[in-house]
Amino acid sequence: MKSTLAGIVSVGLLALAGCNNGTSGGPGTTSGTKPTVGTAAETFTLDVPNMATRLKQGESKTITVSINRGKNLDEDVKLSFTDVPSGVTMTPVAPVIKSSEKKVDITIAAADTASLGDFTVRVTGHPDRGVDATNTMKITIDKK
């Protein structure tokens, strides 16, 4: 009975050890391992809206991009947007999440002539030192 229990526990531990999603890399990581919970030191992740931001041509909406900072990342993070659809603008153009803040508001505006459809916009955060973080958000543009 004891050997059966020991075997089951061993298999369970091996399965858990094999669930590592890779390494996070960058400064602040140790031994190339990813933290089990939270964000590694001197790294960060960006949170964007989970649902698509839906706009009609000629309309604008404000969204929030927030940051989850790891230990010792106490600097400003500059944001940039790529793959923005034609006729759509982000304001401010070069937003910054200040070191003392956890989020920044962005206004998305669709011109009267904005391209229609579903789009994926890449959001990149760039600290003064360290590794960039990226996330993607969905934008849907409907006819006016």
MIFIFI-446943 format. One record per atom (N, C-alpha, C): residue in three letters; atom name; y, z, x. Coordinates in nm, 4 decimals. Layout:
REM residues N
bagu  keza  v  w  u
Ala  CA  Y  Z  X
...
END
This chain:
REM residues 144
bagu  keza  v  w  u
Met  N  -0.1188  0.0000  0.0820
Met  CA  0.0000  0.0000  0.0000
Met  C  0.1254  0.0000  0.0866
Lys  N  0.1250  0.0854  0.1939
Lys  CA  0.2403  0.0923  0.2822
Lys  C  0.2619  -0.0402  0.3537
Ser  N  0.1543  -0.1055  0.3957
Ser  CA  0.1699  -0.2320  0.4669
Ser  C  0.2214  -0.3415  0.3732
Thr  N  0.1822  -0.3381  0.2470
Thr  CA  0.2329  -0.4349  0.1506
Thr  C  0.3824  -0.4155  0.1299
Leu  N  0.4265  -0.2920  0.1138
Leu  CA  0.5680  -0.2603  0.0956
Leu  C  0.6470  -0.3006  0.2194
Ala  N  0.5932  -0.2715  0.3383
Ala  CA  0.6598  -0.3085  0.4630
Ala  C  0.6730  -0.4601  0.4735
Gly  N  0.5711  -0.5333  0.4308
Gly  CA  0.5757  -0.6794  0.4334
Gly  C  0.6817  -0.7341  0.3398
Ile  N  0.6914  -0.6775  0.2203
Ile  CA  0.7919  -0.7233  0.1227
Ile  C  0.9322  -0.6960  0.1744
Val  N  0.9541  -0.5769  0.2312
Val  CA  1.0853  -0.5424  0.2864
Val  C  1.1202  -0.6363  0.4016
Ser  N  1.0249  -0.6662  0.4880
Ser  CA  1.0493  -0.7568  0.6009
Ser  C  1.0883  -0.8961  0.5538
Val  N  1.0193  -0.9486  0.4556
Val  CA  1.0500  -1.0811  0.4012
Val  C  1.1906  -1.0803  0.3401
Gly  N  1.2238  -0.9730  0.2681
Gly  CA  1.3564  -0.9624  0.2084
Gly  C  1.4661  -0.9606  0.3132
Leu  N  1.4470  -0.8856  0.4213
Leu  CA  1.5454  -0.8804  0.5287
Leu  C  1.5596  -1.0154  0.5981
Leu  N  1.4502  -1.0846  0.6193
Leu  CA  1.4565  -1.2174  0.6799
Leu  C  1.5316  -1.3146  0.5897
Ala  N  1.5092  -1.3055  0.4596
Ala  CA  1.5795  -1.3940  0.3662
Ala  C  1.7292  -1.3680  0.3691
Leu  N  1.7683  -1.2406  0.3732
Leu  CA  1.9102  -1.2074  0.3797
Leu  C  1.9723  -1.2536  0.5104
Ala  N  1.9020  -1.2396  0.6199
Ala  CA  1.9536  -1.2823  0.7492
Ala  C  1.9718  -1.4334  0.7529
Gly  N  1.8922  -1.5065  0.6802
Gly  CA  1.9021  -1.6521  0.6780
Gly  C  2.0089  -1.7051  0.5859
Cys  N  2.0840  -1.6180  0.5175
Cys  CA  2.1850  -1.6617  0.4218
Cys  C  2.3231  -1.6764  0.4822
Asn  N  2.3370  -1.6747  0.6125
Asn  CA  2.4663  -1.6895  0.6767
Asn  C  2.5173  -1.8314  0.6552
Asn  N  2.6425  -1.8447  0.6088
Asn  CA  2.7012  -1.9757  0.5808
Asn  C  2.7641  -2.0403  0.7021
Gly  N  2.7444  -1.9866  0.8195
Gly  CA  2.8024  -2.0466  0.9385
Gly  C  2.8992  -1.9506  1.0028
Thr  N  2.9780  -2.0014  1.0965
Thr  CA  3.0732  -1.9180  1.1673
Thr  C  3.2139  -1.9560  1.1262
Ser  N  3.3020  -1.8569  1.1314
Ser  CA  3.4397  -1.8845  1.0926
Ser  C  3.5201  -1.9374  1.2090
Gly  N  3.4871  -1.8988  1.3316
Gly  CA  3.5584  -1.9464  1.4488
Gly  C  3.7013  -1.8983  1.4533
Gly  N  3.7759  -1.9460  1.5529
Gly  CA  3.9157  -1.9073  1.5650
Gly  C  3.9304  -1.7701  1.6272
Pro  N  4.0571  -1.7323  1.6526
Pro  CA  4.0798  -1.6022  1.7138
Pro  C  4.0406  -1.4907  1.6188
Gly  N  4.0019  -1.3788  1.6740
Gly  CA  3.9700  -1.2625  1.5927
Gly  C  3.8252  -1.2528  1.5517
Thr  N  3.7475  -1.3566  1.5706
Thr  CA  3.6067  -1.3467  1.5338
Thr  C  3.5292  -1.2971  1.6541
Thr  N  3.4213  -1.2281  1.6291
Thr  CA  3.3416  -1.1755  1.7389
Thr  C  3.1997  -1.2275  1.7262
Ser  N  3.1443  -1.2616  1.8363
Ser  CA  3.0048  -1.3069  1.8441
Ser  C  2.9765  -1.4277  1.7562
Gly  N  3.0812  -1.4985  1.7121
Gly  CA  3.0600  -1.6173  1.6307
Gly  C  3.0037  -1.5884  1.4942
Thr  N  3.0170  -1.4649  1.4448
Thr  CA  2.9623  -1.4338  1.3136
Thr  C  3.0725  -1.4262  1.2103
Lys  N  3.0365  -1.4549  1.0891
Lys  CA  3.1287  -1.4522  0.9770
Lys  C  3.1225  -1.3136  0.9134
Pro  N  3.2368  -1.2584  0.8693
Pro  CA  3.2302  -1.1268  0.8078
Pro  C  3.1507  -1.1327  0.6785
Thr  N  3.0791  -1.0239  0.6493
Thr  CA  2.9996  -1.0185  0.5278
Thr  C  3.0895  -1.0122  0.4047
Val  N  3.1960  -0.9330  0.4121
Val  CA  3.2892  -0.9175  0.3017
Val  C  3.4301  -0.9271  0.3573
Gly  N  3.5218  -0.9952  0.2863
Gly  CA  3.6610  -1.0009  0.3291
Gly  C  3.6888  -1.1195  0.4185
Thr  N  3.8008  -1.1087  0.4887
Thr  CA  3.8483  -1.2152  0.5752
Thr  C  3.8501  -1.1647  0.7184
Ala  N  3.8035  -1.2453  0.8132
Ala  CA  3.7966  -1.2053  0.9534
Ala  C  3.9364  -1.1791  1.0075
Ala  N  3.9437  -1.0993  1.1131
Ala  CA  4.0708  -1.0684  1.1771
Ala  C  4.1412  -1.1969  1.2210
Glu  N  4.2736  -1.1982  1.2051
Glu  CA  4.3609  -1.3076  1.2466
Glu  C  4.3280  -1.4403  1.1785
Thr  N  4.2620  -1.4362  1.0636
Thr  CA  4.2382  -1.5563  0.9851
Thr  C  4.2897  -1.5313  0.8447
Phe  N  4.2834  -1.6321  0.7602
Phe  CA  4.3307  -1.6174  0.6233
Phe  C  4.2689  -1.7254  0.5361
Thr  N  4.2768  -1.7040  0.4064
Thr  CA  4.2373  -1.8057  0.3101
Thr  C  4.3514  -1.8239  0.2118
Leu  N  4.3564  -1.9413  0.1500
Leu  CA  4.4582  -1.9725  0.0503
Leu  C  4.3938  -1.9791  -0.0871
Asp  N  4.4602  -1.9210  -0.1854
Asp  CA  4.4155  -1.9300  -0.3238
Asp  C  4.5116  -2.0202  -0.3999
Val  N  4.4549  -2.1149  -0.4718
Val  CA  4.5319  -2.2078  -0.5546
Val  C  4.4802  -2.1962  -0.6978
Pro  N  4.5493  -2.2545  -0.7949
Pro  CA  4.4985  -2.2461  -0.9330
Pro  C  4.3552  -2.2986  -0.9436
Asn  N  4.2715  -2.2243  -1.0173
Asn  CA  4.1317  -2.2642  -1.0353
Asn  C  4.1174  -2.3820  -1.1307
Met  N  4.2023  -2.3880  -1.2295
Met  CA  4.1987  -2.4965  -1.3279
Met  C  4.2988  -2.6044  -1.2858
Ala  N  4.2760  -2.7260  -1.3298
Ala  CA  4.3680  -2.8347  -1.2993
Ala  C  4.5041  -2.8060  -1.3622
Thr  N  4.6093  -2.8359  -1.2864
Thr  CA  4.7443  -2.8274  -1.3411
Thr  C  4.7694  -2.9584  -1.4141
Arg  N  4.7918  -2.9495  -1.5444
Arg  CA  4.8054  -3.0676  -1.6296
Arg  C  4.9526  -3.0898  -1.6606
Leu  N  5.0007  -3.2097  -1.6271
Leu  CA  5.1404  -3.2474  -1.6494
Leu  C  5.1473  -3.3802  -1.7223
Lys  N  5.2519  -3.3963  -1.8018
Lys  CA  5.2833  -3.5277  -1.8575
Lys  C  5.3896  -3.5896  -1.7686
Gln  N  5.3959  -3.7216  -1.7680
Gln  CA  5.5016  -3.7888  -1.6936
Gln  C  5.6357  -3.7318  -1.7402
Gly  N  5.7254  -3.7020  -1.6449
Gly  CA  5.8562  -3.6466  -1.6764
Gly  C  5.8572  -3.4949  -1.6888
Glu  N  5.7436  -3.4297  -1.6709
Glu  CA  5.7326  -3.2858  -1.6881
Glu  C  5.7173  -3.2158  -1.5524
Ser  N  5.7503  -3.0853  -1.5495
Ser  CA  5.7266  -3.0056  -1.4288
Ser  C  5.6686  -2.8703  -1.4682
Lys  N  5.5922  -2.8117  -1.3760
Lys  CA  5.5317  -2.6794  -1.3956
Lys  C  5.5349  -2.6060  -1.2636
Thr  N  5.5358  -2.4732  -1.2720
Thr  CA  5.5335  -2.3896  -1.1526
Thr  C  5.3947  -2.3281  -1.1374
Ile  N  5.3426  -2.3371  -1.0161
Ile  CA  5.2135  -2.2767  -0.9826
Ile  C  5.2359  -2.1746  -0.8713
Thr  N  5.1348  -2.0941  -0.8452
Thr  CA  5.1418  -1.9961  -0.7368
Thr  C  5.0307  -2.0238  -0.6363
Val  N  5.0677  -2.0241  -0.5083
Val  CA  4.9706  -2.0301  -0.3994
Val  C  4.9773  -1.8941  -0.3312
Ser  N  4.8632  -1.8274  -0.3209
Ser  CA  4.8611  -1.6943  -0.2592
Ser  C  4.7727  -1.6952  -0.1350
Ile  N  4.7865  -1.5889  -0.0573
Ile  CA  4.7174  -1.5796  0.0706
Ile  C  4.6362  -1.4508  0.0759
Asn  N  4.5184  -1.4587  0.1354
Asn  CA  4.4354  -1.3419  0.1655
Asn  C  4.4303  -1.3321  0.3169
Arg  N  4.5005  -1.2353  0.3714
Arg  CA  4.5123  -1.2221  0.5169
Arg  C  4.4023  -1.1339  0.5740
Gly  N  4.3482  -1.1771  0.6883
Gly  CA  4.2568  -1.0923  0.7634
Gly  C  4.3379  -0.9921  0.8444
Lys  N  4.2695  -0.8998  0.9124
Lys  CA  4.3387  -0.8025  0.9967
Lys  C  4.4197  -0.8738  1.1028
Asn  N  4.5346  -0.8165  1.1336
Asn  CA  4.6213  -0.8618  1.2429
Asn  C  4.6847  -0.9986  1.2221
Leu  N  4.6808  -1.0539  1.1007
Leu  CA  4.7542  -1.1779  1.0759
Leu  C  4.8817  -1.1378  1.0015
Asp  N  4.9843  -1.1107  1.0800
Asp  CA  5.1092  -1.0625  1.0228
Asp  C  5.2239  -1.1572  1.0555
Glu  N  5.2001  -1.2850  1.0331
Glu  CA  5.3030  -1.3841  1.0603
Glu  C  5.3199  -1.4767  0.9404
Asp  N  5.4292  -1.5530  0.9436
Asp  CA  5.4553  -1.6493  0.8369
Asp  C  5.3503  -1.7603  0.8408
Val  N  5.3179  -1.8149  0.7227
Val  CA  5.2248  -1.9274  0.7130
Val  C  5.2961  -2.0404  0.6394
Lys  N  5.3093  -2.1534  0.7080
Lys  CA  5.3738  -2.2712  0.6496
Lys  C  5.2712  -2.3513  0.5705
Leu  N  5.3095  -2.3994  0.4522
Leu  CA  5.2203  -2.4796  0.3691
Leu  C  5.2602  -2.6252  0.3719
Ser  N  5.1612  -2.7113  0.3625
Ser  CA  5.1861  -2.8550  0.3470
Ser  C  5.0857  -2.9102  0.2459
Phe  N  5.1230  -3.0222  0.1842
Phe  CA  5.0410  -3.0841  0.0803
Phe  C  5.0138  -3.2286  0.1181
Thr  N  4.8881  -3.2694  0.1097
Thr  CA  4.8522  -3.4088  0.1342
Thr  C  4.7766  -3.4625  0.0137
Asp  N  4.7724  -3.5938  0.0034
Asp  CA  4.7076  -3.6647  -0.1072
Asp  C  4.7785  -3.6375  -0.2403
Val  N  4.9103  -3.6149  -0.2335
Val  CA  4.9892  -3.5955  -0.3554
Val  C  5.0026  -3.7316  -0.4236
Pro  N  4.9768  -3.7394  -0.5548
Pro  CA  4.9839  -3.8689  -0.6225
Pro  C  5.1253  -3.9272  -0.6226
Ser  N  5.1317  -4.0578  -0.6344
Ser  CA  5.2593  -4.1290  -0.6391
Ser  C  5.3418  -4.0809  -0.7573
Gly  N  5.4696  -4.0502  -0.7299
Gly  CA  5.5600  -4.0066  -0.8361
Gly  C  5.5555  -3.8569  -0.8631
Val  N  5.4793  -3.7826  -0.7828
Val  CA  5.4714  -3.6371  -0.7988
Val  C  5.5360  -3.5721  -0.6767
Thr  N  5.6196  -3.4698  -0.7009
Thr  CA  5.6844  -3.3979  -0.5915
Thr  C  5.6521  -3.2486  -0.5999
Met  N  5.6532  -3.1854  -0.4836
Met  CA  5.6322  -3.0414  -0.4717
Met  C  5.7619  -2.9811  -0.4189
Thr  N  5.8108  -2.8750  -0.4838
Thr  CA  5.9332  -2.8098  -0.4404
Thr  C  5.9067  -2.6609  -0.4277
Pro  N  5.9386  -2.6012  -0.3157
Pro  CA  6.0018  -2.6594  -0.1979
Pro  C  5.9070  -2.7534  -0.1237
Val  N  5.9662  -2.8442  -0.0488
Val  CA  5.8875  -2.9456  0.0218
Val  C  5.8026  -2.8814  0.1321
Ala  N  5.8591  -2.7825  0.2014
Ala  CA  5.7873  -2.7149  0.3102
Ala  C  5.7889  -2.5637  0.2836
Pro  N  5.7116  -2.5167  0.1864
Pro  CA  5.7140  -2.3738  0.1538
Pro  C  5.6512  -2.2880  0.2634
Val  N  5.6949  -2.1626  0.2674
Val  CA  5.6440  -2.0677  0.3653
Val  C  5.6068  -1.9392  0.2919
Ile  N  5.4885  -1.8871  0.3225
Ile  CA  5.4517  -1.7541  0.2747
Ile  C  5.4906  -1.6589  0.3872
Lys  N  5.5963  -1.5831  0.3644
Lys  CA  5.6484  -1.4917  0.4657
Lys  C  5.5448  -1.3840  0.4987
Ser  N  5.5544  -1.3295  0.6180
Ser  CA  5.4577  -1.2288  0.6624
Ser  C  5.4547  -1.1069  0.5711
Ser  N  5.5650  -1.0776  0.5051
Ser  CA  5.5726  -0.9616  0.4166
Ser  C  5.5311  -0.9937  0.2729
Glu  N  5.4978  -1.1197  0.2460
Glu  CA  5.4650  -1.1622  0.1098
Glu  C  5.3195  -1.2041  0.0979
Lys  N  5.2717  -1.2121  -0.0278
Lys  CA  5.1336  -1.2500  -0.0540
Lys  C  5.1233  -1.3806  -0.1313
Lys  N  5.2384  -1.4401  -0.1696
Lys  CA  5.2330  -1.5619  -0.2494
Lys  C  5.3658  -1.6359  -0.2421
Val  N  5.3606  -1.7605  -0.2880
Val  CA  5.4810  -1.8413  -0.3003
Val  C  5.4650  -1.9288  -0.4249
Asp  N  5.5747  -1.9476  -0.4966
Asp  CA  5.5733  -2.0336  -0.6152
Asp  C  5.6125  -2.1751  -0.5753
Ile  N  5.5421  -2.2720  -0.6316
Ile  CA  5.5655  -2.4142  -0.6059
Ile  C  5.5882  -2.4830  -0.7400
Thr  N  5.6920  -2.5649  -0.7479
Thr  CA  5.7159  -2.6438  -0.8688
Thr  C  5.6604  -2.7838  -0.8471
Ile  N  5.5720  -2.8252  -0.9371
Ile  CA  5.5147  -2.9591  -0.9328
Ile  C  5.5860  -3.0403  -1.0401
Ala  N  5.6448  -3.1520  -1.0004
Ala  CA  5.7178  -3.2359  -1.0950
Ala  C  5.6601  -3.3767  -1.0942
Ala  N  5.6354  -3.4301  -1.2136
Ala  CA  5.5855  -3.5675  -1.2287
Ala  C  5.7006  -3.6540  -1.2802
Ala  N  5.7331  -3.7571  -1.2065
Ala  CA  5.8378  -3.8499  -1.2487
Ala  C  5.7908  -3.9271  -1.3721
Asp  N  5.8842  -3.9917  -1.4398
Asp  CA  5.8498  -4.0735  -1.5571
Asp  C  5.7515  -4.1849  -1.5217
Thr  N  5.7495  -4.2216  -1.3931
Thr  CA  5.6626  -4.3305  -1.3473
Thr  C  5.5438  -4.2807  -1.2647
Ala  N  5.5152  -4.1514  -1.2699
Ala  CA  5.4050  -4.0942  -1.1900
Ala  C  5.2721  -4.1602  -1.2266
Ser  N  5.1869  -4.1749  -1.1267
Ser  CA  5.0539  -4.2317  -1.1489
Ser  C  4.9752  -4.1443  -1.2454
Leu  N  4.9014  -4.2078  -1.3359
Leu  CA  4.8210  -4.1361  -1.4346
Leu  C  4.6807  -4.1091  -1.3804
Gly  N  4.6234  -3.9953  -1.4207
Gly  CA  4.4851  -3.9672  -1.3833
Gly  C  4.4661  -3.8290  -1.3257
Asp  N  4.3463  -3.8089  -1.2709
Asp  CA  4.3080  -3.6829  -1.2085
Asp  C  4.3157  -3.6973  -1.0575
Phe  N  4.3771  -3.6001  -0.9912
Phe  CA  4.3986  -3.6084  -0.8472
Phe  C  4.3606  -3.4759  -0.7813
Thr  N  4.3184  -3.4849  -0.6556
Thr  CA  4.2890  -3.3670  -0.5754
Thr  C  4.3896  -3.3626  -0.4614
Val  N  4.4656  -3.2539  -0.4555
Val  CA  4.5682  -3.2358  -0.3531
Val  C  4.5168  -3.1330  -0.2532
Arg  N  4.5304  -3.1643  -0.1259
Arg  CA  4.4864  -3.0739  -0.0193
Arg  C  4.6052  -2.9864  0.0216
Val  N  4.5833  -2.8547  0.0208
Val  CA  4.6848  -2.7577  0.0612
Val  C  4.6423  -2.7003  0.1959
Thr  N  4.7305  -2.7092  0.2951
Thr  CA  4.7004  -2.6590  0.4290
Thr  C  4.8009  -2.5511  0.4646
Gly  N  4.7499  -2.4381  0.5133
Gly  CA  4.8343  -2.3302  0.5637
Gly  C  4.8273  -2.3297  0.7147
His  N  4.9452  -2.3217  0.7782
His  CA  4.9511  -2.3265  0.9244
His  C  5.0288  -2.2062  0.9770
Pro  N  4.9593  -2.1117  1.0430
Pro  CA  5.0291  -1.9991  1.1054
Pro  C  5.0882  -2.0435  1.2397
Asp  N  5.1785  -1.9619  1.2961
Asp  CA  5.2361  -1.9949  1.4266
Asp  C  5.1300  -1.9977  1.5358
Arg  N  5.0275  -1.9123  1.5206
Arg  CA  4.9163  -1.9139  1.6160
Arg  C  4.7874  -1.8984  1.5364
Gly  N  4.6813  -1.9502  1.5887
Gly  CA  4.5541  -1.9382  1.5179
Gly  C  4.5159  -2.0661  1.4461
Val  N  4.4138  -2.0542  1.3625
Val  CA  4.3518  -2.1683  1.2971
Val  C  4.4097  -2.1881  1.1573
Asp  N  4.4294  -2.3137  1.1193
Asp  CA  4.4759  -2.3481  0.9846
Asp  C  4.3681  -2.3151  0.8812
Ala  N  4.4120  -2.2966  0.7578
Ala  CA  4.3197  -2.2815  0.6447
Ala  C  4.3567  -2.3876  0.5414
Thr  N  4.2566  -2.4396  0.4701
Thr  CA  4.2821  -2.5401  0.3684
Thr  C  4.2127  -2.5039  0.2384
Asn  N  4.2640  -2.5606  0.1319
Asn  CA  4.2024  -2.5487  0.0011
Asn  C  4.2453  -2.6731  -0.0766
Thr  N  4.1810  -2.7001  -0.1870
Thr  CA  4.2203  -2.8143  -0.2692
Thr  C  4.2508  -2.7672  -0.4104
Met  N  4.3442  -2.8378  -0.4729
Met  CA  4.3764  -2.8080  -0.6123
Met  C  4.3791  -2.9390  -0.6903
Lys  N  4.3528  -2.9289  -0.8183
Lys  CA  4.3476  -3.0454  -0.9050
Lys  C  4.4777  -3.0584  -0.9824
Ile  N  4.5237  -3.1815  -0.9965
Ile  CA  4.6408  -3.2147  -1.0783
Ile  C  4.6004  -3.3279  -1.1708
Thr  N  4.6331  -3.3149  -1.2981
Thr  CA  4.6086  -3.4216  -1.3955
Thr  C  4.7429  -3.4655  -1.4505
Ile  N  4.7678  -3.5958  -1.4430
Ile  CA  4.8923  -3.6526  -1.4961
Ile  C  4.8568  -3.7365  -1.6191
Asp  N  4.9193  -3.7015  -1.7319
Asp  CA  4.8973  -3.7728  -1.8581
Asp  C  5.0215  -3.8549  -1.8933
Lys  N  5.0010  -3.9523  -1.9807
Lys  CA  5.1103  -4.0378  -2.0265
Lys  C  5.2109  -3.9525  -2.1043
Lys  N  5.3353  -3.9883  -2.0899
Lys  CA  5.4468  -3.9198  -2.1555
Lys  C  5.4322  -3.9176  -2.3053
END
